Amino acid sequence: MEALLEGIQNRGREGGFLTSCEAELQELMKQIDIMVAHKKSEWEGQTHALETCLDIRERELKALRGQLDMKHKEVGMLRQQLEEHEKVKQEMAMDYKQELKKLHEE
């Protein structure tokens, strides 16, 4: 479109005048260029806003993943503690059974 506009402008300079159609076309092309530039500006603003929102969400996601990892570690530690308590409990039960067996034997 810019090339066409340039051609019309060059013709106007060389010939000294533009026909009414060419002048209208030139004005329309300028208006179209302005509208395109305006839309481009709007889209760039929207794109920037979306990128900012995406960055915020990515940071939130990273923080939540960190918290989730900490919770997984905590659950792992609690499982290990539970297993240790169960083992101690079983050992105590075995000891009591042996003592009870000894008492019965006496």
Helices and strands as residue ranges (DSSP letters): H 2-15, H 20-105
